[in-house]
């Protein structure tokens, strides 16, 4: 059994974790390590700056969504 670790849960890390888990299935562990417990859709930062969105509109809790796919966080 392999233990695959993905560093970062950004625009690249989250899809990488999903794809890796889909590829290896339950035979191997996939873990994501990130400095924050949320994912922020960075391209929307300017919308927050000008008041078109609030921070809560562009962030999601990481563990909730990774857990659905049996990915460790």
PDB file with SEQRES, HELIX, SHEET and CRYST1 records, atoms N, CA, C and O in Angstrom:
SEQRES   1 A   73  UNK UNK UNK UNK UNK UNK UNK UNK UNK UNK UNK UNK UNK          
SEQRES   2 A   73  UNK UNK UNK UNK UNK UNK UNK UNK UNK UNK UNK UNK UNK          
SEQRES   3 A   73  UNK UNK UNK UNK UNK UNK UNK UNK UNK UNK UNK UNK UNK          
SEQRES   4 A   73  UNK UNK UNK UNK UNK UNK UNK UNK UNK UNK UNK UNK UNK          
SEQRES   5 A   73  UNK UNK UNK UNK UNK UNK UNK UNK UNK UNK UNK UNK UNK          
SEQRES   6 A   73  UNK UNK UNK UNK UNK UNK UNK UNK                              
HELIX    1 AA1 UNK A   13  UNK A   24  1                                  12    
HELIX    2 AA2 UNK A   25  UNK A   27  5                                   3    
HELIX    3 AA3 UNK A   42  UNK A   44  5                                   3    
HELIX    4 AA4 UNK A   45  UNK A   49  1                                   5    
HELIX    5 AA5 UNK A   55  UNK A   57  5                                   3    
HELIX    6 AA6 UNK A   62  UNK A   68  1                                   7    
SHEET    1 AA1 2 UNK A   3  UNK A   7  0                                        
SHEET    2 AA1 2 UNK A  29  UNK A  33  1                                        
SHEET    1 AA2 2 UNK A  38  UNK A  40  0                                        
SHEET    2 AA2 2 UNK A  59  UNK A  61 -1                                        
CRYST1    1.000    1.000    1.000  90.00  90.00  90.00 P 1           1          
ATOM      1  N   UNK A   1       0.833  -1.178   0.000  1.00  0.00           N  
ATOM      2  CA  UNK A   1       0.000   0.000   0.000  1.00  0.00           C  
ATOM      3  C   UNK A   1       0.881   1.246   0.000  1.00  0.00           C  
ATOM      4  O   UNK A   1       1.758   1.391   0.852  1.00  0.00           O  
ATOM      5  N   UNK A   2       0.650   2.133  -0.945  1.00  0.00           N  
ATOM      6  CA  UNK A   2       1.394   3.394  -1.030  1.00  0.00           C  
ATOM      7  C   UNK A   2       0.631   4.481  -0.285  1.00  0.00           C  
ATOM      8  O   UNK A   2      -0.586   4.406  -0.115  1.00  0.00           O  
ATOM      9  N   UNK A   3       1.369   5.486   0.150  1.00  0.00           N  
ATOM     10  CA  UNK A   3       0.763   6.665   0.777  1.00  0.00           C  
ATOM     11  C   UNK A   3       1.219   7.871  -0.030  1.00  0.00           C  
ATOM     12  O   UNK A   3       2.377   8.282   0.051  1.00  0.00           O  
ATOM     13  N   UNK A   4       0.313   8.425  -0.798  1.00  0.00           N  
ATOM     14  CA  UNK A   4       0.613   9.548  -1.681  1.00  0.00           C  
ATOM     15  C   UNK A   4       0.278  10.836  -0.948  1.00  0.00           C  
ATOM     16  O   UNK A   4      -0.825  10.987  -0.422  1.00  0.00           O  
ATOM     17  N   UNK A   5       1.225  11.765  -0.912  1.00  0.00           N  
ATOM     18  CA  UNK A   5       1.025  13.038  -0.222  1.00  0.00           C  
ATOM     19  C   UNK A   5       1.072  14.161  -1.247  1.00  0.00           C  
ATOM     20  O   UNK A   5       2.015  14.261  -2.032  1.00  0.00           O  
ATOM     21  N   UNK A   6       0.058  14.995  -1.231  1.00  0.00           N  
ATOM     22  CA  UNK A   6      -0.016  16.152  -2.119  1.00  0.00           C  
ATOM     23  C   UNK A   6       0.138  17.395  -1.263  1.00  0.00           C  
ATOM     24  O   UNK A   6      -0.619  17.605  -0.315  1.00  0.00           O  
ATOM     25  N   UNK A   7       1.116  18.213  -1.599  1.00  0.00           N  
ATOM     26  CA  UNK A   7       1.373  19.440  -0.852  1.00  0.00           C  
ATOM     27  C   UNK A   7       0.646  20.598  -1.520  1.00  0.00           C  
ATOM     28  O   UNK A   7       0.932  20.954  -2.663  1.00  0.00           O  
ATOM     29  N   UNK A   8      -0.287  21.171  -0.798  1.00  0.00           N  
ATOM     30  CA  UNK A   8      -1.046  22.310  -1.303  1.00  0.00           C  
ATOM     31  C   UNK A   8      -2.432  21.905  -1.758  1.00  0.00           C  
ATOM     32  O   UNK A   8      -2.613  20.903  -2.451  1.00  0.00           O  
ATOM     33  N   UNK A   9      -3.406  22.704  -1.355  1.00  0.00           N  
ATOM     34  CA  UNK A   9      -4.798  22.437  -1.717  1.00  0.00           C  
ATOM     35  C   UNK A   9      -5.360  23.611  -2.505  1.00  0.00           C  
ATOM     36  O   UNK A   9      -6.452  24.105  -2.227  1.00  0.00           O  
ATOM     37  N   UNK A  10      -4.597  24.038  -3.481  1.00  0.00           N  
ATOM     38  CA  UNK A  10      -5.022  25.157  -4.318  1.00  0.00           C  
ATOM     39  C   UNK A  10      -5.664  24.666  -5.599  1.00  0.00           C  
ATOM     40  O   UNK A  10      -6.198  23.558  -5.666  1.00  0.00           O  
ATOM     41  N   UNK A  11      -5.601  25.501  -6.599  1.00  0.00           N  
ATOM     42  CA  UNK A  11      -6.218  25.188  -7.891  1.00  0.00           C  
ATOM     43  C   UNK A  11      -5.589  23.949  -8.522  1.00  0.00           C  
ATOM     44  O   UNK A  11      -6.255  23.250  -9.285  1.00  0.00           O  
ATOM     45  N   UNK A  12      -4.338  23.662  -8.226  1.00  0.00           N  
ATOM     46  CA  UNK A  12      -3.688  22.458  -8.738  1.00  0.00           C  
ATOM     47  C   UNK A  12      -3.808  21.271  -7.802  1.00  0.00           C  
ATOM     48  O   UNK A  12      -4.031  20.146  -8.250  1.00  0.00           O  
ATOM     49  N   UNK A  13      -3.664  21.510  -6.509  1.00  0.00           N  
ATOM     50  CA  UNK A  13      -3.640  20.430  -5.528  1.00  0.00           C  
ATOM     51  C   UNK A  13      -4.959  19.705  -5.348  1.00  0.00           C  
ATOM     52  O   UNK A  13      -4.986  18.478  -5.246  1.00  0.00           O  
ATOM     53  N   UNK A  14      -6.047  20.446  -5.309  1.00  0.00           N  
ATOM     54  CA  UNK A  14      -7.356  19.805  -5.117  1.00  0.00           C  
ATOM     55  C   UNK A  14      -7.701  18.871  -6.281  1.00  0.00           C  
ATOM     56  O   UNK A  14      -8.053  17.716  -6.041  1.00  0.00           O  
ATOM     57  N   UNK A  15      -7.612  19.331  -7.530  1.00  0.00           N  
ATOM     58  CA  UNK A  15      -7.893  18.400  -8.632  1.00  0.00           C  
ATOM     59  C   UNK A  15      -6.896  17.244  -8.686  1.00  0.00           C  
ATOM     60  O   UNK A  15      -7.262  16.124  -9.044  1.00  0.00           O  
ATOM     61  N   UNK A  16      -5.645  17.509  -8.332  1.00  0.00           N  
ATOM     62  CA  UNK A  16      -4.642  16.435  -8.323  1.00  0.00           C  
ATOM     63  C   UNK A  16      -5.031  15.360  -7.318  1.00  0.00           C  
ATOM     64  O   UNK A  16      -4.901  14.169  -7.600  1.00  0.00           O  
ATOM     65  N   UNK A  17      -5.506  15.771  -6.154  1.00  0.00           N  
ATOM     66  CA  UNK A  17      -5.921  14.806  -5.131  1.00  0.00           C  
ATOM     67  C   UNK A  17      -7.106  13.977  -5.616  1.00  0.00           C  
ATOM     68  O   UNK A  17      -7.124  12.758  -5.445  1.00  0.00           O  
ATOM     69  N   UNK A  18      -8.090  14.629  -6.218  1.00  0.00           N  
ATOM     70  CA  UNK A  18      -9.258  13.907  -6.733  1.00  0.00           C  
ATOM     71  C   UNK A  18      -8.856  12.913  -7.820  1.00  0.00           C  
ATOM     72  O   UNK A  18      -9.304  11.766  -7.815  1.00  0.00           O  
ATOM     73  N   UNK A  19      -8.021  13.351  -8.741  1.00  0.00           N  
ATOM     74  CA  UNK A  19      -7.585  12.478  -9.838  1.00  0.00           C  
ATOM     75  C   UNK A  19      -6.748  11.313  -9.318  1.00  0.00           C  
ATOM     76  O   UNK A  19      -6.909  10.177  -9.765  1.00  0.00           O  
ATOM     77  N   UNK A  20      -5.861  11.598  -8.380  1.00  0.00           N  
ATOM     78  CA  UNK A  20      -5.006  10.547  -7.826  1.00  0.00           C  
ATOM     79  C   UNK A  20      -5.850   9.500  -7.111  1.00  0.00           C  
ATOM     80  O   UNK A  20      -5.626   8.302  -7.286  1.00  0.00           O  
ATOM     81  N   UNK A  21      -6.814   9.934  -6.311  1.00  0.00           N  
ATOM     82  CA  UNK A  21      -7.666   8.988  -5.589  1.00  0.00           C  
ATOM     83  C   UNK A  21      -8.492   8.162  -6.567  1.00  0.00           C  
ATOM     84  O   UNK A  21      -8.672   6.961  -6.370  1.00  0.00           O  
ATOM     85  N   UNK A  22      -8.991   8.795  -7.611  1.00  0.00           N  
ATOM     86  CA  UNK A  22      -9.762   8.057  -8.618  1.00  0.00           C  
ATOM     87  C   UNK A  22      -8.892   7.013  -9.312  1.00  0.00           C  
ATOM     88  O   UNK A  22      -9.371   5.940  -9.679  1.00  0.00           O  
ATOM     89  N   UNK A  23      -7.618   7.331  -9.488  1.00  0.00           N  
ATOM     90  CA  UNK A  23      -6.694   6.420 -10.162  1.00  0.00           C  
ATOM     91  C   UNK A  23      -6.290   5.251  -9.270  1.00  0.00           C  
ATOM     92  O   UNK A  23      -6.281   4.107  -9.724  1.00  0.00           O  
ATOM     93  N   UNK A  24      -5.956   5.521  -8.007  1.00  0.00           N  
ATOM     94  CA  UNK A  24      -5.441   4.466  -7.125  1.00  0.00           C  
ATOM     95  C   UNK A  24      -6.529   3.777  -6.315  1.00  0.00           C  
ATOM     96  O   UNK A  24      -6.298   2.702  -5.761  1.00  0.00           O  
ATOM     97  N   UNK A  25      -7.707   4.378  -6.237  1.00  0.00           N  
ATOM     98  CA  UNK A  25      -8.811   3.771  -5.502  1.00  0.00           C  
ATOM     99  C   UNK A  25      -8.514   3.618  -4.023  1.00  0.00           C  
ATOM    100  O   UNK A  25      -7.729   4.375  -3.453  1.00  0.00           O  
ATOM    101  N   UNK A  26      -9.146   2.633  -3.410  1.00  0.00           N  
ATOM    102  CA  UNK A  26      -8.979   2.412  -1.971  1.00  0.00           C  
ATOM    103  C   UNK A  26      -7.778   1.539  -1.633  1.00  0.00           C  
ATOM    104  O   UNK A  26      -7.559   1.206  -0.469  1.00  0.00           O  
ATOM    105  N   UNK A  27      -7.005   1.168  -2.640  1.00  0.00           N  
ATOM    106  CA  UNK A  27      -5.829   0.337  -2.401  1.00  0.00           C  
ATOM    107  C   UNK A  27      -4.665   1.149  -1.843  1.00  0.00           C  
ATOM    108  O   UNK A  27      -3.724   0.586  -1.284  1.00  0.00           O  
ATOM    109  N   UNK A  28      -4.728   2.461  -1.994  1.00  0.00           N  
ATOM    110  CA  UNK A  28      -3.653   3.338  -1.532  1.00  0.00           C  
ATOM    111  C   UNK A  28      -4.257   4.566  -0.858  1.00  0.00           C  
ATOM    112  O   UNK A  28      -5.391   4.951  -1.143  1.00  0.00           O  
ATOM    113  N   UNK A  29      -3.486   5.170   0.036  1.00  0.00           N  
ATOM    114  CA  UNK A  29      -3.940   6.375   0.733  1.00  0.00           C  
ATOM    115  C   UNK A  29      -3.493   7.622  -0.002  1.00  0.00           C  
ATOM    116  O   UNK A  29      -2.393   7.673  -0.553  1.00  0.00           O  
ATOM    117  N   UNK A  30      -4.355   8.626  -0.007  1.00  0.00           N  
ATOM    118  CA  UNK A  30      -4.007   9.940  -0.546  1.00  0.00           C  
ATOM    119  C   UNK A  30      -4.235  10.948   0.572  1.00  0.00           C  
ATOM    120  O   UNK A  30      -5.296  10.968   1.197  1.00  0.00           O  
ATOM    121  N   UNK A  31      -3.239  11.778   0.815  1.00  0.00           N  
ATOM    122  CA  UNK A  31      -3.321  12.805   1.851  1.00  0.00           C  
ATOM    123  C   UNK A  31      -2.953  14.153   1.250  1.00  0.00           C  
ATOM    124  O   UNK A  31      -2.000  14.265   0.479  1.00  0.00           O  
ATOM    125  N   UNK A  32      -3.720  15.172   1.612  1.00  0.00           N  
ATOM    126  CA  UNK A  32      -3.430  16.540   1.193  1.00  0.00           C  
ATOM    127  C   UNK A  32      -2.961  17.316   2.417  1.00  0.00           C  
ATOM    128  O   UNK A  32      -3.572  17.241   3.484  1.00  0.00           O  
ATOM    129  N   UNK A  33      -1.880  18.057   2.254  1.00  0.00           N  
ATOM    130  CA  UNK A  33      -1.363  18.922   3.315  1.00  0.00           C  
ATOM    131  C   UNK A  33      -1.443  20.359   2.813  1.00  0.00           C  
ATOM    132  O   UNK A  33      -0.991  20.680   1.714  1.00  0.00           O  
ATOM    133  N   UNK A  34      -2.025  21.208   3.641  1.00  0.00           N  
ATOM    134  CA  UNK A  34      -2.184  22.612   3.265  1.00  0.00           C  
ATOM    135  C   UNK A  34      -2.019  23.474   4.509  1.00  0.00           C  
ATOM    136  O   UNK A  34      -2.310  23.022   5.617  1.00  0.00           O  
ATOM    137  N   UNK A  35      -1.560  24.699   4.343  1.00  0.00           N  
ATOM    138  CA  UNK A  35      -1.343  25.570   5.495  1.00  0.00           C  
ATOM    139  C   UNK A  35      -2.647  26.105   6.076  1.00  0.00           C  
ATOM    140  O   UNK A  35      -2.667  26.550   7.224  1.00  0.00           O  
ATOM    141  N   UNK A  36      -3.722  26.071   5.321  1.00  0.00           N  
ATOM    142  CA  UNK A  36      -5.024  26.548   5.795  1.00  0.00           C  
ATOM    143  C   UNK A  36      -6.040  25.415   5.697  1.00  0.00           C  
ATOM    144  O   UNK A  36      -5.828  24.438   4.979  1.00  0.00           O  
ATOM    145  N   UNK A  37      -7.144  25.555   6.424  1.00  0.00           N  
ATOM    146  CA  UNK A  37      -8.174  24.513   6.388  1.00  0.00           C  
ATOM    147  C   UNK A  37      -9.279  24.822   5.383  1.00  0.00           C  
ATOM    148  O   UNK A  37     -10.351  24.219   5.426  1.00  0.00           O  
ATOM    149  N   UNK A  38      -9.016  25.758   4.484  1.00  0.00           N  
ATOM    150  CA  UNK A  38     -10.002  26.114   3.475  1.00  0.00           C  
ATOM    151  C   UNK A  38      -9.328  26.283   2.116  1.00  0.00           C  
ATOM    152  O   UNK A  38      -8.128  26.542   2.020  1.00  0.00           O  
ATOM    153  N   UNK A  39     -10.134  26.128   1.075  1.00  0.00           N  
ATOM    154  CA  UNK A  39      -9.702  26.377  -0.296  1.00  0.00           C  
ATOM    155  C   UNK A  39     -10.250  27.735  -0.691  1.00  0.00           C  
ATOM    156  O   UNK A  39     -11.427  28.023  -0.470  1.00  0.00           O  
ATOM    157  N   UNK A  40      -9.411  28.561  -1.268  1.00  0.00           N  
ATOM    158  CA  UNK A  40      -9.853  29.875  -1.728  1.00  0.00           C  
ATOM    159  C   UNK A  40      -9.665  29.956  -3.232  1.00  0.00           C  
ATOM    160  O   UNK A  40      -8.578  29.696  -3.746  1.00  0.00           O  
ATOM    161  N   UNK A  41     -10.729  30.318  -3.932  1.00  0.00           N  
ATOM    162  CA  UNK A  41     -10.662  30.452  -5.384  1.00  0.00           C  
ATOM    163  C   UNK A  41      -9.979  31.776  -5.704  1.00  0.00           C  
ATOM    164  O   UNK A  41     -10.629  32.815  -5.820  1.00  0.00           O  
ATOM    165  N   UNK A  42      -8.668  31.720  -5.842  1.00  0.00           N  
ATOM    166  CA  UNK A  42      -7.817  32.904  -5.971  1.00  0.00           C  
ATOM    167  C   UNK A  42      -8.224  33.834  -7.122  1.00  0.00           C  
ATOM    168  O   UNK A  42      -8.156  35.050  -6.945  1.00  0.00           O  
ATOM    169  N   UNK A  43      -8.643  33.330  -8.289  1.00  0.00           N  
ATOM    170  CA  UNK A  43      -9.031  34.259  -9.352  1.00  0.00           C  
ATOM    171  C   UNK A  43     -10.169  35.216  -8.959  1.00  0.00           C  
ATOM    172  O   UNK A  43     -10.380  36.231  -9.623  1.00  0.00           O  
ATOM    173  N   UNK A  44     -10.894  34.899  -7.892  1.00  0.00           N  
ATOM    174  CA  UNK A  44     -11.977  35.779  -7.446  1.00  0.00           C  
ATOM    175  C   UNK A  44     -11.525  36.838  -6.445  1.00  0.00           C  
ATOM    176  O   UNK A  44     -12.341  37.659  -6.026  1.00  0.00           O  
ATOM    177  N   UNK A  45     -10.266  36.845  -6.054  1.00  0.00           N  
ATOM    178  CA  UNK A  45      -9.785  37.843  -5.093  1.00  0.00           C  
ATOM    179  C   UNK A  45     -10.094  39.281  -5.511  1.00  0.00           C  
ATOM    180  O   UNK A  45     -10.491  40.075  -4.658  1.00  0.00           O  
ATOM    181  N   UNK A  46      -9.930  39.652  -6.783  1.00  0.00           N  
ATOM    182  CA  UNK A  46     -10.275  41.033  -7.162  1.00  0.00           C  
ATOM    183  C   UNK A  46     -11.747  41.374  -6.903  1.00  0.00           C  
ATOM    184  O   UNK A  46     -12.067  42.520  -6.584  1.00  0.00           O  
ATOM    185  N   UNK A  47     -12.637  40.397  -7.035  1.00  0.00           N  
ATOM    186  CA  UNK A  47     -14.055  40.646  -6.765  1.00  0.00           C  
ATOM    187  C   UNK A  47     -14.273  41.006  -5.304  1.00  0.00           C  
ATOM    188  O   UNK A  47     -15.103  41.857  -4.984  1.00  0.00           O  
ATOM    189  N   UNK A  48     -13.520  40.351  -4.416  1.00  0.00           N  
ATOM    190  CA  UNK A  48     -13.610  40.678  -2.987  1.00  0.00           C  
ATOM    191  C   UNK A  48     -13.082  42.092  -2.756  1.00  0.00           C  
ATOM    192  O   UNK A  48     -13.669  42.867  -2.002  1.00  0.00           O  
ATOM    193  N   UNK A  49     -11.988  42.414  -3.402  1.00  0.00           N  
ATOM    194  CA  UNK A  49     -11.360  43.725  -3.214  1.00  0.00           C  
ATOM    195  C   UNK A  49     -12.280  44.880  -3.614  1.00  0.00           C  
ATOM    196  O   UNK A  49     -12.253  45.941  -2.992  1.00  0.00           O  
ATOM    197  N   UNK A  50     -13.087  44.674  -4.642  1.00  0.00           N  
ATOM    198  CA  UNK A  50     -13.972  45.757  -5.095  1.00  0.00           C  
ATOM    199  C   UNK A  50     -15.397  45.630  -4.544  1.00  0.00           C  
ATOM    200  O   UNK A  50     -16.280  46.412  -4.897  1.00  0.00           O  
ATOM    201  N   UNK A  51     -15.608  44.640  -3.677  1.00  0.00           N  
ATOM    202  CA  UNK A  51     -16.898  44.504  -3.017  1.00  0.00           C  
ATOM    203  C   UNK A  51     -17.961  43.736  -3.781  1.00  0.00           C  
ATOM    204  O   UNK A  51     -19.124  43.742  -3.379  1.00  0.00           O  
ATOM    205  N   UNK A  52     -17.596  43.079  -4.868  1.00  0.00           N  
ATOM    206  CA  UNK A  52     -18.572  42.303  -5.641  1.00  0.00           C  
ATOM    207  C   UNK A  52     -18.869  40.954  -4.997  1.00  0.00           C  
ATOM    208  O   UNK A  52     -19.932  40.378  -5.227  1.00  0.00           O  
ATOM    209  N   UNK A  53     -17.950  40.455  -4.202  1.00  0.00           N  
ATOM    210  CA  UNK A  53     -18.116  39.195  -3.475  1.00  0.00           C  
ATOM    211  C   UNK A  53     -17.575  39.381  -2.059  1.00  0.00           C  
ATOM    212  O   UNK A  53     -16.811  40.306  -1.784  1.00  0.00           O  
ATOM    213  N   UNK A  54     -17.987  38.485  -1.176  1.00  0.00           N  
ATOM    214  CA  UNK A  54     -17.414  38.439   0.162  1.00  0.00           C  
ATOM    215  C   UNK A  54     -16.493  37.233   0.229  1.00  0.00           C  
ATOM    216  O   UNK A  54     -16.615  36.294  -0.558  1.00  0.00           O  
ATOM    217  N   UNK A  55     -15.573  37.272   1.180  1.00  0.00           N  
ATOM    218  CA  UNK A  55     -14.601  36.175   1.313  1.00  0.00           C  
ATOM    219  C   UNK A  55     -15.298  34.822   1.430  1.00  0.00           C  
ATOM    220  O   UNK A  55     -14.840  33.833   0.858  1.00  0.00           O  
ATOM    221  N   UNK A  56     -16.399  34.781   2.168  1.00  0.00           N  
ATOM    222  CA  UNK A  56     -17.119  33.513   2.357  1.00  0.00           C  
ATOM    223  C   UNK A  56     -17.655  32.948   1.041  1.00  0.00           C  
ATOM    224  O   UNK A  56     -17.911  31.749   0.933  1.00  0.00           O  
ATOM    225  N   UNK A  57     -17.822  33.810   0.050  1.00  0.00           N  
ATOM    226  CA  UNK A  57     -18.327  33.369  -1.253  1.00  0.00           C  
ATOM    227  C   UNK A  57     -17.269  32.668  -2.098  1.00  0.00           C  
ATOM    228  O   UNK A  57     -17.602  31.951  -3.041  1.00  0.00           O  
ATOM    229  N   UNK A  58     -16.004  32.870  -1.766  1.00  0.00           N  
ATOM    230  CA  UNK A  58     -14.935  32.297  -2.600  1.00  0.00           C  
ATOM    231  C   UNK A  58     -14.071  31.293  -1.838  1.00  0.00           C  
ATOM    232  O   UNK A  58     -13.001  30.910  -2.309  1.00  0.00           O  
ATOM    233  N   UNK A  59     -14.540  30.862  -0.651  1.00  0.00           N  
ATOM    234  CA  UNK A  59     -13.793  29.866   0.122  1.00  0.00           C  
ATOM    235  C   UNK A  59     -14.698  28.685   0.469  1.00  0.00           C  
ATOM    236  O   UNK A  59     -15.905  28.840   0.655  1.00  0.00           O  
ATOM    237  N   UNK A  60     -14.087  27.503   0.552  1.00  0.00           N  
ATOM    238  CA  UNK A  60     -14.816  26.306   0.982  1.00  0.00           C  
ATOM    239  C   UNK A  60     -13.935  25.538   1.961  1.00  0.00           C  
ATOM    240  O   UNK A  60     -12.710  25.581   1.851  1.00  0.00           O  
ATOM    241  N   UNK A  61     -14.547  24.831   2.925  1.00  0.00           N  
ATOM    242  CA  UNK A  61     -13.763  24.020   3.857  1.00  0.00           C  
ATOM    243  C   UNK A  61     -13.187  22.794   3.140  1.00  0.00           C  
ATOM    244  O   UNK A  61     -13.917  22.042   2.495  1.00  0.00           O  
ATOM    245  N   UNK A  62     -11.893  22.607   3.261  1.00  0.00           N  
ATOM    246  CA  UNK A  62     -11.219  21.526   2.530  1.00  0.00           C  
ATOM    247  C   UNK A  62     -11.627  20.145   3.024  1.00  0.00           C  
ATOM    248  O   UNK A  62     -11.991  19.277   2.231  1.00  0.00           O  
ATOM    249  N   UNK A  63     -11.566  19.948   4.327  1.00  0.00           N  
ATOM    250  CA  UNK A  63     -11.754  18.604   4.885  1.00  0.00           C  
ATOM    251  C   UNK A  63     -13.105  17.999   4.495  1.00  0.00           C  
ATOM    252  O   UNK A  63     -13.193  16.802   4.221  1.00  0.00           O  
ATOM    253  N   UNK A  64     -14.129  18.804   4.471  1.00  0.00           N  
ATOM    254  CA  UNK A  64     -15.475  18.324   4.119  1.00  0.00           C  
ATOM    255  C   UNK A  64     -15.493  17.695   2.726  1.00  0.00           C  
ATOM    256  O   UNK A  64     -16.056  16.616   2.537  1.00  0.00           O  
ATOM    257  N   UNK A  65     -14.890  18.354   1.772  1.00  0.00           N  
ATOM    258  CA  UNK A  65     -14.940  17.873   0.388  1.00  0.00           C  
ATOM    259  C   UNK A  65     -13.942  16.751   0.113  1.00  0.00           C  
ATOM    260  O   UNK A  65     -14.231  15.846  -0.669  1.00  0.00           O  
ATOM    261  N   UNK A  66     -12.782  16.802   0.742  1.00  0.00           N  
ATOM    262  CA  UNK A  66     -11.832  15.702   0.573  1.00  0.00           C  
ATOM    263  C   UNK A  66     -12.355  14.442   1.250  1.00  0.00           C  
ATOM    264  O   UNK A  66     -12.187  13.337   0.733  1.00  0.00           O  
ATOM    265  N   UNK A  67     -12.988  14.606   2.403  1.00  0.00           N  
ATOM    266  CA  UNK A  67     -13.529  13.465   3.138  1.00  0.00           C  
ATOM    267  C   UNK A  67     -14.562  12.687   2.341  1.00  0.00           C  
ATOM    268  O   UNK A  67     -14.652  11.465   2.461  1.00  0.00           O  
ATOM    269  N   UNK A  68     -15.339  13.388   1.528  1.00  0.00           N  
ATOM    270  CA  UNK A  68     -16.345  12.716   0.691  1.00  0.00           C  
ATOM    271  C   UNK A  68     -15.702  11.733  -0.281  1.00  0.00           C  
ATOM    272  O   UNK A  68     -16.323  10.747  -0.678  1.00  0.00           O  
ATOM    273  N   UNK A  69     -14.459  12.004  -0.659  1.00  0.00           N  
ATOM    274  CA  UNK A  69     -13.730  11.144  -1.597  1.00  0.00           C  
ATOM    275  C   UNK A  69     -12.754  10.212  -0.879  1.00  0.00           C  
ATOM    276  O   UNK A  69     -11.959   9.521  -1.516  1.00  0.00           O  
ATOM    277  N   UNK A  70     -12.824  10.201   0.457  1.00  0.00           N  
ATOM    278  CA  UNK A  70     -11.927   9.383   1.292  1.00  0.00           C  
ATOM    279  C   UNK A  70     -10.465   9.773   1.105  1.00  0.00           C  
ATOM    280  O   UNK A  70      -9.575   8.925   1.045  1.00  0.00           O  
ATOM    281  N   UNK A  71     -10.245  11.084   1.015  1.00  0.00           N  
ATOM    282  CA  UNK A  71      -8.896  11.641   0.932  1.00  0.00           C  
ATOM    283  C   UNK A  71      -8.588  12.257   2.288  1.00  0.00           C  
ATOM    284  O   UNK A  71      -9.382  13.033   2.820  1.00  0.00           O  
ATOM    285  N   UNK A  72      -7.438  11.913   2.843  1.00  0.00           N  
ATOM    286  CA  UNK A  72      -7.043  12.433   4.155  1.00  0.00           C  
ATOM    287  C   UNK A  72      -6.632  13.891   4.071  1.00  0.00           C  
ATOM    288  O   UNK A  72      -6.148  14.362   3.042  1.00  0.00           O  
ATOM    289  N   UNK A  73      -6.839  14.602   5.191  1.00  0.00           N  
ATOM    290  CA  UNK A  73      -6.417  15.992   5.268  1.00  0.00           C  
ATOM    291  C   UNK A  73      -5.797  16.237   6.624  1.00  0.00           C  
ATOM    292  O   UNK A  73      -5.365  17.353   6.914  1.00  0.00           O  
TER     293      UNK A  73                                                      
END                                                                             
